[in-house]
């Protein structure tokens, strides 16, 4: 009986699928950030 050689994890289809979904989730989460928060803290300090 021949030993079955396992593929490295980065060559499996589900690894790339999870990676793409993770990048998309992080990108969407960062796109909704409030960019005016720095301005409000700067003007409040004056």
PyMOL Python script that loads the backbone (N, CA, C, O; Angstrom):
from pymol import cmd

cmd.read_pdbstr("""\
ATOM      1  N   UNK A   1       0.839  -1.181   0.000  1.00  0.00           N
ATOM      2  CA  UNK A   1       0.000   0.000   0.000  1.00  0.00           C
ATOM      3  C   UNK A   1       0.887   1.248   0.000  1.00  0.00           C
ATOM      4  O   UNK A   1       1.801   1.366   0.816  1.00  0.00           O
ATOM      5  N   UNK A   2       0.612   2.167  -0.912  1.00  0.00           N
ATOM      6  CA  UNK A   2       1.428   3.377  -1.024  1.00  0.00           C
ATOM      7  C   UNK A   2       0.978   4.413  -0.001  1.00  0.00           C
ATOM      8  O   UNK A   2      -0.212   4.576   0.271  1.00  0.00           O
ATOM      9  N   UNK A   3       1.961   5.104   0.553  1.00  0.00           N
ATOM     10  CA  UNK A   3       1.640   6.188   1.489  1.00  0.00           C
ATOM     11  C   UNK A   3       1.096   7.382   0.723  1.00  0.00           C
ATOM     12  O   UNK A   3       1.633   7.763  -0.317  1.00  0.00           O
ATOM     13  N   UNK A   4       0.038   7.962   1.240  1.00  0.00           N
ATOM     14  CA  UNK A   4      -0.561   9.127   0.593  1.00  0.00           C
ATOM     15  C   UNK A   4       0.196  10.379   1.056  1.00  0.00           C
ATOM     16  O   UNK A   4       0.324  10.642   2.251  1.00  0.00           O
ATOM     17  N   UNK A   5       0.685  11.131   0.085  1.00  0.00           N
ATOM     18  CA  UNK A   5       1.443  12.341   0.399  1.00  0.00           C
ATOM     19  C   UNK A   5       0.467  13.482   0.598  1.00  0.00           C
ATOM     20  O   UNK A   5      -0.376  13.744  -0.260  1.00  0.00           O
ATOM     21  N   UNK A   6       0.581  14.171   1.746  1.00  0.00           N
ATOM     22  CA  UNK A   6      -0.307  15.296   2.020  1.00  0.00           C
ATOM     23  C   UNK A   6       0.211  16.554   1.344  1.00  0.00           C
ATOM     24  O   UNK A   6       1.416  16.799   1.289  1.00  0.00           O
ATOM     25  N   UNK A   7      -0.730  17.353   0.826  1.00  0.00           N
ATOM     26  CA  UNK A   7      -0.359  18.638   0.234  1.00  0.00           C
ATOM     27  C   UNK A   7      -0.071  19.635   1.346  1.00  0.00           C
ATOM     28  O   UNK A   7      -0.663  19.556   2.422  1.00  0.00           O
ATOM     29  N   UNK A   8       0.840  20.579   1.087  1.00  0.00           N
ATOM     30  CA  UNK A   8       1.025  21.660   2.057  1.00  0.00           C
ATOM     31  C   UNK A   8      -0.268  22.464   2.171  1.00  0.00           C
ATOM     32  O   UNK A   8      -1.063  22.500   1.232  1.00  0.00           O
ATOM     33  N   UNK A   9      -0.477  23.100   3.305  1.00  0.00           N
ATOM     34  CA  UNK A   9      -1.744  23.789   3.562  1.00  0.00           C
ATOM     35  C   UNK A   9      -2.012  24.905   2.555  1.00  0.00           C
ATOM     36  O   UNK A   9      -3.169  25.154   2.216  1.00  0.00           O
ATOM     37  N   UNK A  10      -0.975  25.578   2.071  1.00  0.00           N
ATOM     38  CA  UNK A  10      -1.193  26.685   1.134  1.00  0.00           C
ATOM     39  C   UNK A  10      -1.572  26.212  -0.264  1.00  0.00           C
ATOM     40  O   UNK A  10      -1.892  27.030  -1.127  1.00  0.00           O
ATOM     41  N   UNK A  11      -1.539  24.921  -0.494  1.00  0.00           N
ATOM     42  CA  UNK A  11      -1.953  24.386  -1.791  1.00  0.00           C
ATOM     43  C   UNK A  11      -3.370  23.820  -1.750  1.00  0.00           C
ATOM     44  O   UNK A  11      -3.837  23.246  -2.733  1.00  0.00           O
ATOM     45  N   UNK A  12      -4.042  23.976  -0.638  1.00  0.00           N
ATOM     46  CA  UNK A  12      -5.416  23.487  -0.528  1.00  0.00           C
ATOM     47  C   UNK A  12      -6.380  24.608  -0.867  1.00  0.00           C
ATOM     48  O   UNK A  12      -6.128  25.762  -0.518  1.00  0.00           O
ATOM     49  N   UNK A  13      -7.493  24.291  -1.548  1.00  0.00           N
ATOM     50  CA  UNK A  13      -8.424  25.312  -2.028  1.00  0.00           C
ATOM     51  C   UNK A  13      -9.087  26.060  -0.885  1.00  0.00           C
ATOM     52  O   UNK A  13      -9.314  27.266  -0.991  1.00  0.00           O
ATOM     53  N   UNK A  14      -9.400  25.380   0.197  1.00  0.00           N
ATOM     54  CA  UNK A  14     -10.113  26.039   1.287  1.00  0.00           C
ATOM     55  C   UNK A  14      -9.225  27.040   2.026  1.00  0.00           C
ATOM     56  O   UNK A  14      -9.733  28.002   2.602  1.00  0.00           O
ATOM     57  N   UNK A  15      -7.924  26.832   2.020  1.00  0.00           N
ATOM     58  CA  UNK A  15      -7.010  27.787   2.657  1.00  0.00           C
ATOM     59  C   UNK A  15      -7.102  29.138   1.968  1.00  0.00           C
ATOM     60  O   UNK A  15      -7.197  30.171   2.631  1.00  0.00           O
ATOM     61  N   UNK A  16      -7.075  29.136   0.630  1.00  0.00           N
ATOM     62  CA  UNK A  16      -7.157  30.384  -0.130  1.00  0.00           C
ATOM     63  C   UNK A  16      -8.536  31.011   0.004  1.00  0.00           C
ATOM     64  O   UNK A  16      -8.658  32.236   0.026  1.00  0.00           O
ATOM     65  N   UNK A  17      -9.568  30.195   0.094  1.00  0.00           N
ATOM     66  CA  UNK A  17     -10.923  30.717   0.285  1.00  0.00           C
ATOM     67  C   UNK A  17     -11.057  31.446   1.607  1.00  0.00           C
ATOM     68  O   UNK A  17     -11.612  32.544   1.658  1.00  0.00           O
ATOM     69  N   UNK A  18     -10.557  30.849   2.673  1.00  0.00           N
ATOM     70  CA  UNK A  18     -10.602  31.488   3.997  1.00  0.00           C
ATOM     71  C   UNK A  18      -9.764  32.762   4.004  1.00  0.00           C
ATOM     72  O   UNK A  18     -10.157  33.762   4.604  1.00  0.00           O
ATOM     73  N   UNK A  19      -8.623  32.729   3.348  1.00  0.00           N
ATOM     74  CA  UNK A  19      -7.749  33.896   3.297  1.00  0.00           C
ATOM     75  C   UNK A  19      -8.419  35.064   2.577  1.00  0.00           C
ATOM     76  O   UNK A  19      -8.345  36.203   3.039  1.00  0.00           O
ATOM     77  N   UNK A  20      -9.070  34.789   1.454  1.00  0.00           N
ATOM     78  CA  UNK A  20      -9.766  35.836   0.691  1.00  0.00           C
ATOM     79  C   UNK A  20     -10.906  36.417   1.510  1.00  0.00           C
ATOM     80  O   UNK A  20     -11.079  37.635   1.551  1.00  0.00           O
ATOM     81  N   UNK A  21     -11.679  35.570   2.157  1.00  0.00           N
ATOM     82  CA  UNK A  21     -12.795  36.052   2.980  1.00  0.00           C
ATOM     83  C   UNK A  21     -12.278  36.904   4.132  1.00  0.00           C
ATOM     84  O   UNK A  21     -12.868  37.938   4.446  1.00  0.00           O
ATOM     85  N   UNK A  22     -11.206  36.494   4.755  1.00  0.00           N
ATOM     86  CA  UNK A  22     -10.627  37.254   5.868  1.00  0.00           C
ATOM     87  C   UNK A  22     -10.160  38.632   5.411  1.00  0.00           C
ATOM     88  O   UNK A  22     -10.404  39.626   6.096  1.00  0.00           O
ATOM     89  N   UNK A  23      -9.494  38.700   4.266  1.00  0.00           N
ATOM     90  CA  UNK A  23      -9.033  39.982   3.731  1.00  0.00           C
ATOM     91  C   UNK A  23     -10.223  40.880   3.405  1.00  0.00           C
ATOM     92  O   UNK A  23     -10.184  42.079   3.681  1.00  0.00           O
ATOM     93  N   UNK A  24     -11.273  40.319   2.825  1.00  0.00           N
ATOM     94  CA  UNK A  24     -12.460  41.108   2.514  1.00  0.00           C
ATOM     95  C   UNK A  24     -13.136  41.647   3.766  1.00  0.00           C
ATOM     96  O   UNK A  24     -13.561  42.802   3.793  1.00  0.00           O
ATOM     97  N   UNK A  25     -13.238  40.828   4.796  1.00  0.00           N
ATOM     98  CA  UNK A  25     -13.871  41.259   6.046  1.00  0.00           C
ATOM     99  C   UNK A  25     -13.064  42.385   6.686  1.00  0.00           C
ATOM    100  O   UNK A  25     -13.641  43.369   7.151  1.00  0.00           O
ATOM    101  N   UNK A  26     -11.756  42.255   6.717  1.00  0.00           N
ATOM    102  CA  UNK A  26     -10.909  43.306   7.286  1.00  0.00           C
ATOM    103  C   UNK A  26     -11.017  44.579   6.460  1.00  0.00           C
ATOM    104  O   UNK A  26     -11.065  45.671   7.024  1.00  0.00           O
ATOM    105  N   UNK A  27     -11.055  44.464   5.148  1.00  0.00           N
ATOM    106  CA  UNK A  27     -11.180  45.634   4.282  1.00  0.00           C
ATOM    107  C   UNK A  27     -12.494  46.355   4.472  1.00  0.00           C
ATOM    108  O   UNK A  27     -12.523  47.585   4.521  1.00  0.00           O
ATOM    109  N   UNK A  28     -13.580  45.617   4.579  1.00  0.00           N
ATOM    110  CA  UNK A  28     -14.893  46.235   4.797  1.00  0.00           C
ATOM    111  C   UNK A  28     -14.956  46.873   6.180  1.00  0.00           C
ATOM    112  O   UNK A  28     -15.525  47.954   6.334  1.00  0.00           O
ATOM    113  N   UNK A  29     -14.387  46.226   7.178  1.00  0.00           N
ATOM    114  CA  UNK A  29     -14.404  46.774   8.536  1.00  0.00           C
ATOM    115  C   UNK A  29     -13.613  48.074   8.604  1.00  0.00           C
ATOM    116  O   UNK A  29     -14.015  49.000   9.309  1.00  0.00           O
ATOM    117  N   UNK A  30     -12.504  48.163   7.890  1.00  0.00           N
ATOM    118  CA  UNK A  30     -11.686  49.381   7.912  1.00  0.00           C
ATOM    119  C   UNK A  30     -12.261  50.480   7.044  1.00  0.00           C
ATOM    120  O   UNK A  30     -11.973  51.654   7.278  1.00  0.00           O
ATOM    121  N   UNK A  31     -13.066  50.139   6.050  1.00  0.00           N
ATOM    122  CA  UNK A  31     -13.616  51.163   5.161  1.00  0.00           C
ATOM    123  C   UNK A  31     -14.682  51.993   5.861  1.00  0.00           C
ATOM    124  O   UNK A  31     -14.960  53.113   5.431  1.00  0.00           O
ATOM    125  N   UNK A  32     -15.279  51.485   6.910  1.00  0.00           N
ATOM    126  CA  UNK A  32     -16.325  52.209   7.611  1.00  0.00           C
ATOM    127  C   UNK A  32     -15.822  53.048   8.764  1.00  0.00           C
ATOM    128  O   UNK A  32     -16.631  53.605   9.505  1.00  0.00           O
ATOM    129  N   UNK A  33     -14.520  53.159   8.944  1.00  0.00           N
ATOM    130  CA  UNK A  33     -13.976  53.936  10.052  1.00  0.00           C
ATOM    131  C   UNK A  33     -14.295  55.408   9.899  1.00  0.00           C
ATOM    132  O   UNK A  33     -14.375  55.923   8.784  1.00  0.00           O
ATOM    133  N   UNK A  34     -14.475  56.078  11.015  1.00  0.00           N
ATOM    134  CA  UNK A  34     -14.745  57.507  11.023  1.00  0.00           C
ATOM    135  C   UNK A  34     -13.411  58.249  10.929  1.00  0.00           C
ATOM    136  O   UNK A  34     -12.575  58.153  11.827  1.00  0.00           O
ATOM    137  N   UNK A  35     -13.220  58.985   9.841  1.00  0.00           N
ATOM    138  CA  UNK A  35     -11.947  59.690   9.638  1.00  0.00           C
ATOM    139  C   UNK A  35     -11.946  61.062  10.290  1.00  0.00           C
ATOM    140  O   UNK A  35     -10.905  61.719  10.325  1.00  0.00           O
ATOM    141  N   UNK A  36     -13.078  61.511  10.805  1.00  0.00           N
ATOM    142  CA  UNK A  36     -13.138  62.845  11.412  1.00  0.00           C
ATOM    143  C   UNK A  36     -12.805  62.828  12.890  1.00  0.00           C
ATOM    144  O   UNK A  36     -12.766  63.891  13.510  1.00  0.00           O
ATOM    145  N   UNK A  37     -12.565  61.671  13.479  1.00  0.00           N
ATOM    146  CA  UNK A  37     -12.301  61.608  14.910  1.00  0.00           C
ATOM    147  C   UNK A  37     -11.007  62.333  15.287  1.00  0.00           C
ATOM    148  O   UNK A  37     -10.915  62.894  16.378  1.00  0.00           O
ATOM    149  N   UNK A  38     -10.019  62.329  14.412  1.00  0.00           N
ATOM    150  CA  UNK A  38      -8.773  63.033  14.709  1.00  0.00           C
ATOM    151  C   UNK A  38      -8.998  64.544  14.689  1.00  0.00           C
ATOM    152  O   UNK A  38      -8.428  65.267  15.507  1.00  0.00           O
ATOM    153  N   UNK A  39      -9.818  65.017  13.766  1.00  0.00           N
ATOM    154  CA  UNK A  39     -10.106  66.450  13.684  1.00  0.00           C
ATOM    155  C   UNK A  39     -10.837  66.924  14.936  1.00  0.00           C
ATOM    156  O   UNK A  39     -10.522  67.993  15.458  1.00  0.00           O
ATOM    157  N   UNK A  40     -11.780  66.173  15.416  1.00  0.00           N
ATOM    158  CA  UNK A  40     -12.553  66.600  16.583  1.00  0.00           C
ATOM    159  C   UNK A  40     -11.685  66.632  17.829  1.00  0.00           C
ATOM    160  O   UNK A  40     -11.874  67.498  18.683  1.00  0.00           O
ATOM    161  N   UNK A  41     -10.740  65.712  17.955  1.00  0.00           N
ATOM    162  CA  UNK A  41      -9.876  65.727  19.140  1.00  0.00           C
ATOM    163  C   UNK A  41      -8.868  66.868  19.035  1.00  0.00           C
ATOM    164  O   UNK A  41      -8.499  67.455  20.052  1.00  0.00           O
ATOM    165  N   UNK A  42      -8.420  67.189  17.827  1.00  0.00           N
ATOM    166  CA  UNK A  42      -7.494  68.304  17.669  1.00  0.00           C
ATOM    167  C   UNK A  42      -8.169  69.646  17.992  1.00  0.00           C
ATOM    168  O   UNK A  42      -7.566  70.499  18.643  1.00  0.00           O
ATOM    169  N   UNK A  43      -9.391  69.832  17.549  1.00  0.00           N
ATOM    170  CA  UNK A  43     -10.077  71.100  17.806  1.00  0.00           C
ATOM    171  C   UNK A  43     -10.511  71.205  19.257  1.00  0.00           C
ATOM    172  O   UNK A  43     -10.590  72.315  19.785  1.00  0.00           O
ATOM    173  N   UNK A  44     -10.792  70.108  19.912  1.00  0.00           N
ATOM    174  CA  UNK A  44     -11.204  70.137  21.323  1.00  0.00           C
ATOM    175  C   UNK A  44     -10.024  70.479  22.211  1.00  0.00           C
ATOM    176  O   UNK A  44     -10.217  71.038  23.290  1.00  0.00           O
ATOM    177  N   UNK A  45      -8.819  70.163  21.795  1.00  0.00           N
ATOM    178  CA  UNK A  45      -7.636  70.420  22.597  1.00  0.00           C
ATOM    179  C   UNK A  45      -7.225  71.885  22.562  1.00  0.00           C
ATOM    180  O   UNK A  45      -6.479  72.339  23.430  1.00  0.00           O
ATOM    181  N   UNK A  46      -7.701  72.625  21.574  1.00  0.00           N
ATOM    182  CA  UNK A  46      -7.284  74.030  21.456  1.00  0.00           C
ATOM    183  C   UNK A  46      -8.002  74.930  22.421  1.00  0.00           C
ATOM    184  O   UNK A  46      -7.757  76.136  22.438  1.00  0.00           O
TER     185      UNK A  46
END
""", "prot")
cmd.dss("prot")
cmd.show_as("cartoon", "prot")
cmd.util.cbc("prot")
cmd.orient("prot")
